[in-house]
């Protein structure tokens, strides 16, 4: 499967762009475990053209994580074009446009999934960005605004006509946010449309290797994107890759090995940011990690783990957890 000239191999798996999650350290870890392409956190076009330093830092990518995509969002055509040109100078392999973020502070202002209520503007921005840069431009969006407006089958053709190189579809409407089950049937309809010739990437509720294989086989997508299932479980890419290649489950990874991966996540996060911010950043991974599920009487330990403020304190708690995992 190719996006532009970038060969991503057979049945590739991507790490989804996620705010406060897909920083360079986490992207590299997921890459190491088998992600074929990784995406940055989404970047505000408005903040980027105003040279907000925290936003500019999100453009920091390394050759080790290639192929890598930088994702931008905004609601104004000129701003998006200017931001796209700035992003191109950071030399990503792909520029992705976010028309799918459902959170109120983004969609409520008309950006992200908010663009699903203004299709002419969405298409205008897409055309303008495609024309402004030389690297492949892709789009990530949803099925539609709500259950009565699932417009993705027609919208996919319109976006393709704007010149995008690939389309990622999250199988929910904006109204659903992240609730309910992702509906892949419309993703499959887009892929089966004989007028569609760009790669279609499916996203939503891919939480197991078996589901990943099922999505490829049932809906014919060219690639799959994994998001929340990677929280505290970057090894999911290793599990999925093995299953897709062999048809067999990866031999169970030991709990001690998984704990060592989470330790490394903490170290990487602290090294990238600083101790206070690094610990705060990694908490959502620790809270969501399936590694700790099923440990009896774990509530107090979980609270202590999520309140720890230093690496040393957190690792002492890990040391008490370790015997409980065996």
SELUMDREN-255047 format. One record per residue (C-alpha): residue in one letter; z, x, y negated. Coordinates in nm, 2 decimals, padded with zeros to 4 digits, always signed. Each point is the difference from the previous one (the first is absolute). Layout:
{"a"; {Z; X; Y}}
...
***
This chain:
{"x"; {+00.00; +00.00; +00.00}}
{"x"; {-00.10; +00.13; -00.34}}
{"x"; {+00.10; -00.08; -00.36}}
{"x"; {-00.28; +00.15; -00.21}}
{"x"; {-00.05; +00.35; +00.15}}
{"x"; {+00.36; +00.02; +00.14}}
{"x"; {+00.01; -00.02; +00.38}}
{"x"; {+00.33; -00.15; +00.11}}
{"x"; {-00.07; +00.00; +00.37}}
{"x"; {+00.02; -00.29; +00.25}}
{"x"; {+00.24; -00.29; -00.05}}
{"x"; {+00.18; +00.18; -00.28}}
{"x"; {+00.35; -00.10; -00.12}}
{"x"; {+00.10; +00.02; -00.36}}
{"x"; {+00.34; +00.02; -00.18}}
{"x"; {+00.00; -00.28; -00.25}}
{"x"; {+00.08; +00.07; -00.37}}
{"x"; {+00.35; -00.11; -00.07}}
{"x"; {+00.21; +00.03; -00.32}}
{"x"; {+00.30; +00.23; +00.03}}
{"x"; {-00.10; +00.08; +00.36}}
{"x"; {-00.33; +00.20; +00.03}}
{"x"; {+00.10; +00.31; -00.19}}
{"x"; {-00.15; +00.34; +00.10}}
{"x"; {+00.28; +00.08; +00.25}}
{"x"; {-00.03; -00.33; +00.19}}
{"x"; {-00.38; +00.02; -00.01}}
{"x"; {+00.00; +00.34; +00.16}}
{"x"; {+00.24; -00.11; +00.27}}
{"x"; {-00.21; -00.30; +00.09}}
{"x"; {-00.31; +00.23; -00.01}}
{"x"; {+00.17; +00.23; +00.25}}
{"x"; {+00.07; -00.28; +00.23}}
{"x"; {-00.36; -00.12; +00.01}}
{"x"; {-00.09; -00.21; -00.31}}
{"x"; {-00.37; +00.05; -00.06}}
{"x"; {+00.03; -00.06; -00.38}}
{"x"; {+00.29; -00.05; -00.23}}
{"x"; {+00.03; -00.17; -00.34}}
{"x"; {+00.22; +00.08; -00.30}}
{"x"; {+00.23; -00.25; -00.16}}
{"x"; {-00.19; -00.22; -00.23}}
{"x"; {-00.06; +00.14; -00.35}}
{"x"; {+00.02; -00.21; -00.31}}
{"x"; {-00.32; +00.04; -00.20}}
{"x"; {+00.18; -00.08; -00.32}}
{"x"; {+00.27; +00.26; +00.06}}
{"x"; {-00.25; +00.26; +00.11}}
{"x"; {-00.21; -00.02; -00.32}}
{"x"; {+00.33; +00.02; -00.20}}
{"x"; {+00.08; +00.33; +00.19}}
{"x"; {+00.33; -00.13; +00.13}}
{"x"; {+00.13; +00.30; +00.19}}
{"x"; {+00.15; -00.20; +00.30}}
{"x"; {-00.34; -00.16; +00.05}}
{"x"; {-00.20; +00.32; -00.04}}
{"x"; {+00.22; +00.15; +00.28}}
{"x"; {-00.14; -00.26; +00.24}}
{"x"; {-00.34; +00.18; -00.03}}
{"x"; {+00.15; +00.31; +00.17}}
{"x"; {-00.19; +00.03; +00.34}}
{"x"; {-00.04; +00.30; +00.23}}
{"x"; {-00.28; +00.12; +00.22}}
{"x"; {+00.23; -00.04; +00.30}}
{"x"; {+00.00; -00.38; -00.03}}
{"x"; {-00.38; -00.04; -00.03}}
{"x"; {-00.17; -00.24; +00.02}}
{"x"; {+00.22; -00.16; -00.26}}
{"x"; {-00.06; -00.30; -00.23}}
{"x"; {+00.16; -00.07; -00.34}}
{"x"; {+00.04; -00.36; -00.08}}
{"x"; {+00.00; -00.15; -00.35}}
{"x"; {+00.08; -00.34; -00.14}}
{"x"; {-00.05; -00.17; -00.34}}
{"x"; {-00.16; -00.30; -00.17}}
{"x"; {-00.21; +00.14; -00.27}}
{"x"; {-00.35; +00.14; +00.07}}
{"x"; {+00.00; +00.28; -00.26}}
{"x"; {+00.35; +00.12; +00.11}}
{"x"; {-00.10; -00.01; +00.37}}
{"x"; {-00.31; +00.20; -00.07}}
{"x"; {+00.19; +00.26; -00.20}}
{"x"; {+00.27; +00.02; +00.27}}
{"x"; {-00.27; +00.04; +00.27}}
{"x"; {-00.14; +00.30; -00.18}}
{"x"; {+00.34; +00.16; -00.03}}
{"x"; {+00.06; -00.06; +00.37}}
{"x"; {-00.33; +00.15; +00.09}}
{"x"; {+00.11; +00.33; -00.16}}
{"x"; {+00.29; +00.01; +00.24}}
{"x"; {-00.26; +00.03; +00.28}}
{"x"; {+00.09; -00.27; +00.25}}
{"x"; {-00.24; -00.08; +00.27}}
{"x"; {+00.00; -00.37; -00.09}}
{"x"; {+00.09; -00.21; -00.29}}
{"x"; {+00.15; -00.34; +00.10}}
{"x"; {+00.05; -00.30; -00.22}}
{"x"; {+00.30; -00.22; +00.06}}
{"x"; {-00.08; -00.37; -00.02}}
{"x"; {+00.26; -00.09; +00.25}}
{"x"; {+00.35; +00.08; -00.13}}
{"x"; {+00.19; -00.34; -00.01}}
{"x"; {+00.32; +00.10; -00.19}}
{"x"; {+00.06; -00.20; -00.31}}
{"x"; {+00.01; +00.30; -00.24}}
{"x"; {-00.36; +00.09; +00.10}}
{"x"; {-00.17; -00.33; +00.12}}
{"x"; {+00.18; -00.20; -00.26}}
{"x"; {-00.16; +00.20; -00.27}}
{"x"; {-00.35; -00.04; +00.14}}
{"x"; {-00.03; +00.33; +00.19}}
{"x"; {+00.02; +00.06; +00.37}}
{"x"; {-00.02; -00.33; +00.19}}
{"x"; {+00.00; -00.17; -00.34}}
{"x"; {-00.37; +00.08; -00.01}}
{"x"; {-00.06; -00.25; +00.27}}
{"x"; {+00.03; -00.26; -00.27}}
{"x"; {-00.27; +00.17; -00.21}}
{"x"; {-00.28; +00.10; +00.23}}
{"x"; {-00.25; +00.07; -00.28}}
{"x"; {+00.24; +00.25; -00.15}}
{"x"; {+00.07; +00.15; +00.34}}
{"x"; {-00.38; +00.06; +00.06}}
{"x"; {-00.05; +00.13; -00.35}}
{"x"; {+00.28; +00.26; +00.04}}
{"x"; {-00.13; +00.10; +00.35}}
{"x"; {-00.36; +00.05; -00.13}}
{"x"; {+00.12; +00.20; -00.29}}
{"x"; {+00.22; +00.23; +00.20}}
{"x"; {-00.27; +00.05; +00.27}}
{"x"; {-00.24; +00.10; -00.28}}
{"x"; {+00.25; +00.23; -00.17}}
{"x"; {+00.08; +00.24; +00.28}}
{"x"; {-00.19; +00.20; +00.27}}
{"x"; {+00.25; -00.03; +00.28}}
{"x"; {+00.00; -00.31; +00.23}}
{"x"; {+00.18; -00.30; -00.14}}
{"x"; {+00.17; -00.24; +00.23}}
{"x"; {+00.20; -00.33; -00.05}}
{"x"; {+00.32; -00.14; +00.15}}
{"x"; {+00.06; -00.37; -00.04}}
{"x"; {+00.13; -00.32; +00.18}}
{"x"; {-00.15; -00.31; +00.15}}
{"x"; {+00.03; -00.19; -00.33}}
{"x"; {+00.26; -00.13; -00.24}}
{"x"; {+00.15; -00.27; +00.22}}
{"x"; {-00.07; -00.21; +00.31}}
{"x"; {-00.25; -00.22; -00.20}}
{"x"; {-00.19; +00.30; -00.13}}
{"x"; {-00.08; +00.23; +00.29}}
{"x"; {-00.31; +00.14; -00.15}}
{"x"; {-00.03; +00.34; +00.17}}
{"x"; {-00.32; -00.07; +00.20}}
{"x"; {-00.20; -00.06; -00.32}}
{"x"; {+00.20; +00.25; -00.20}}
{"x"; {-00.07; +00.28; +00.25}}
{"x"; {-00.38; -00.04; -00.06}}
{"x"; {+00.05; +00.00; -00.38}}
{"x"; {+00.21; +00.32; +00.01}}
{"x"; {-00.25; +00.17; +00.23}}
{"x"; {-00.28; -00.09; -00.25}}
{"x"; {+00.21; +00.19; -00.27}}
{"x"; {-00.06; +00.32; +00.20}}
{"x"; {+00.34; +00.06; +00.17}}
{"x"; {-00.01; +00.22; +00.31}}
{"x"; {+00.26; -00.19; +00.21}}
{"x"; {+00.23; -00.30; -00.03}}
{"x"; {+00.36; -00.04; +00.13}}
{"x"; {+00.13; -00.35; +00.05}}
{"x"; {+00.36; -00.09; +00.04}}
{"x"; {+00.02; -00.32; +00.21}}
{"x"; {+00.22; -00.20; -00.23}}
{"x"; {-00.05; -00.19; -00.33}}
{"x"; {+00.18; +00.11; -00.32}}
{"x"; {+00.22; -00.32; +00.03}}
{"x"; {+00.12; +00.12; +00.34}}
{"x"; {+00.12; +00.34; -00.14}}
{"x"; {+00.12; +00.17; +00.32}}
{"x"; {+00.12; -00.32; +00.18}}
{"x"; {-00.14; -00.17; +00.30}}
{"x"; {-00.25; +00.16; +00.23}}
{"x"; {-00.31; +00.19; -00.11}}
{"x"; {-00.32; -00.20; +00.08}}
{"x"; {-00.26; +00.23; +00.14}}
{"x"; {-00.26; -00.27; +00.08}}
{"x"; {-00.15; +00.01; -00.35}}
{"x"; {-00.01; +00.38; +00.01}}
{"x"; {-00.20; -00.04; +00.32}}
{"x"; {-00.23; -00.25; -00.17}}
{"x"; {-00.07; +00.25; -00.28}}
{"x"; {-00.08; +00.27; +00.26}}
{"x"; {-00.23; -00.23; +00.20}}
{"x"; {-00.19; -00.10; -00.31}}
{"x"; {-00.35; +00.15; +00.05}}
{"x"; {-00.03; +00.06; -00.37}}
{"x"; {+00.29; +00.24; +00.00}}
{"x"; {-00.09; +00.36; +00.06}}
{"x"; {+00.30; +00.19; -00.15}}
{"x"; {+00.30; +00.09; +00.22}}
{"x"; {+00.27; -00.27; +00.02}}
{"x"; {+00.36; +00.11; +00.03}}
{"x"; {+00.27; -00.24; +00.13}}
{"x"; {+00.35; +00.00; -00.12}}
{"x"; {+00.31; -00.21; +00.08}}
{"x"; {+00.26; -00.01; +00.28}}
{"x"; {-00.13; +00.29; +00.20}}
{"x"; {+00.33; +00.10; +00.15}}
{"x"; {-00.08; +00.11; +00.35}}
{"x"; {-00.27; +00.21; +00.17}}
{"x"; {-00.10; -00.31; +00.20}}
{"x"; {-00.05; -00.20; -00.31}}
{"x"; {-00.21; +00.28; -00.16}}
{"x"; {-00.23; +00.00; +00.31}}
{"x"; {-00.02; -00.38; -00.01}}
{"x"; {-00.10; -00.01; -00.36}}
{"x"; {-00.29; +00.25; +00.06}}
{"x"; {-00.12; -00.20; +00.30}}
{"x"; {+00.05; -00.36; -00.11}}
{"x"; {-00.11; +00.03; -00.37}}
{"x"; {-00.24; +00.30; +00.02}}
{"x"; {+00.15; +00.18; -00.30}}
{"x"; {-00.11; +00.35; -00.07}}
{"x"; {+00.35; +00.13; -00.08}}
{"x"; {+00.36; -00.12; -00.01}}
{"x"; {+00.26; +00.05; -00.27}}
{"x"; {+00.37; +00.03; +00.08}}
{"x"; {+00.26; -00.07; -00.27}}
{"x"; {+00.35; -00.12; +00.04}}
{"x"; {+00.01; +00.08; +00.38}}
{"x"; {+00.00; +00.37; -00.10}}
{"x"; {+00.34; -00.03; -00.19}}
{"x"; {+00.24; +00.23; +00.18}}
{"x"; {-00.26; +00.02; +00.28}}
{"x"; {-00.27; +00.25; -00.10}}
{"x"; {-00.05; +00.07; +00.37}}
{"x"; {-00.17; -00.34; +00.03}}
{"x"; {-00.33; +00.18; -00.07}}
{"x"; {+00.06; +00.23; +00.30}}
{"x"; {+00.07; -00.30; +00.22}}
{"x"; {-00.31; -00.20; -00.12}}
{"x"; {-00.23; +00.30; +00.02}}
{"x"; {+00.10; +00.08; +00.36}}
{"x"; {-00.04; -00.36; +00.10}}
{"x"; {-00.34; -00.04; -00.15}}
{"x"; {-00.12; +00.32; +00.16}}
{"x"; {+00.15; -00.04; +00.35}}
{"x"; {+00.07; -00.38; +00.04}}
{"x"; {+00.35; +00.10; +00.10}}
{"x"; {+00.33; +00.00; -00.19}}
{"x"; {+00.12; +00.34; -00.12}}
{"x"; {+00.29; +00.12; +00.22}}
{"x"; {+00.32; -00.11; -00.18}}
{"x"; {+00.10; +00.23; -00.29}}
{"x"; {+00.37; +00.09; +00.03}}
{"x"; {+00.24; -00.14; -00.25}}
{"x"; {+00.12; +00.35; -00.08}}
{"x"; {-00.36; +00.10; -00.09}}
{"x"; {-00.04; -00.31; -00.22}}
{"x"; {+00.33; +00.08; -00.18}}
{"x"; {-00.14; +00.35; -00.06}}
{"x"; {-00.30; -00.15; -00.16}}
{"x"; {+00.22; -00.21; -00.23}}
{"x"; {+00.20; +00.31; -00.09}}
{"x"; {-00.33; +00.17; -00.09}}
{"x"; {-00.09; -00.30; -00.22}}
{"x"; {+00.32; +00.04; -00.19}}
{"x"; {-00.06; +00.37; -00.04}}
{"x"; {-00.35; -00.05; -00.12}}
{"x"; {+00.10; -00.28; -00.24}}
{"x"; {+00.28; +00.21; -00.15}}
{"x"; {-00.23; +00.31; -00.04}}
{"x"; {-00.27; -00.21; -00.16}}
{"x"; {+00.23; -00.18; -00.25}}
{"x"; {+00.36; +00.12; -00.02}}
{"x"; {+00.31; -00.08; +00.20}}
{"x"; {+00.10; -00.33; -00.18}}
{"x"; {-00.35; -00.14; -00.03}}
{"x"; {-00.11; +00.13; +00.34}}
{"x"; {+00.29; -00.18; +00.17}}
{"x"; {-00.07; -00.32; -00.19}}
{"x"; {-00.36; +00.02; +00.10}}
{"x"; {+00.06; +00.04; +00.37}}
{"x"; {+00.25; -00.28; +00.03}}
{"x"; {-00.26; -00.27; +00.06}}
{"x"; {-00.13; +00.20; +00.29}}
{"x"; {+00.35; +00.03; +00.15}}
{"x"; {+00.07; -00.37; -00.06}}
{"x"; {-00.32; -00.10; +00.17}}
{"x"; {-00.01; +00.25; +00.29}}
{"x"; {+00.00; -00.16; +00.34}}
{"x"; {+00.18; +00.31; +00.13}}
{"x"; {+00.34; -00.15; -00.09}}
{"x"; {-00.06; -00.35; +00.13}}
{"x"; {+00.22; -00.10; +00.30}}
{"x"; {+00.27; +00.26; -00.07}}
{"x"; {+00.33; -00.20; +00.06}}
{"x"; {+00.24; -00.04; -00.29}}
{"x"; {-00.23; +00.19; -00.23}}
{"x"; {+00.05; -00.20; -00.32}}
{"x"; {+00.26; +00.22; -00.16}}
{"x"; {-00.20; +00.31; +00.09}}
{"x"; {-00.32; -00.15; -00.14}}
{"x"; {+00.18; -00.08; -00.33}}
{"x"; {+00.13; +00.35; -00.02}}
{"x"; {-00.35; +00.14; +00.07}}
{"x"; {-00.16; -00.20; -00.27}}
{"x"; {+00.27; +00.09; -00.25}}
{"x"; {-00.01; +00.38; +00.07}}
{"x"; {-00.08; +00.19; -00.32}}
{"x"; {-00.06; +00.35; +00.13}}
{"x"; {-00.20; +00.15; +00.28}}
{"x"; {+00.31; +00.16; +00.15}}
{"x"; {+00.19; -00.33; +00.01}}
{"x"; {-00.31; -00.18; +00.15}}
{"x"; {-00.04; +00.27; +00.27}}
{"x"; {+00.37; -00.03; +00.09}}
{"x"; {-00.06; -00.37; +00.07}}
{"x"; {-00.31; +00.08; +00.20}}
{"x"; {+00.22; +00.24; +00.21}}
{"x"; {+00.23; -00.29; +00.08}}
{"x"; {-00.29; -00.22; +00.09}}
{"x"; {-00.17; +00.25; +00.23}}
{"x"; {+00.23; -00.06; +00.30}}
{"x"; {-00.04; -00.37; -00.03}}
{"x"; {-00.38; +00.03; +00.05}}
{"x"; {+00.01; +00.17; +00.33}}
***
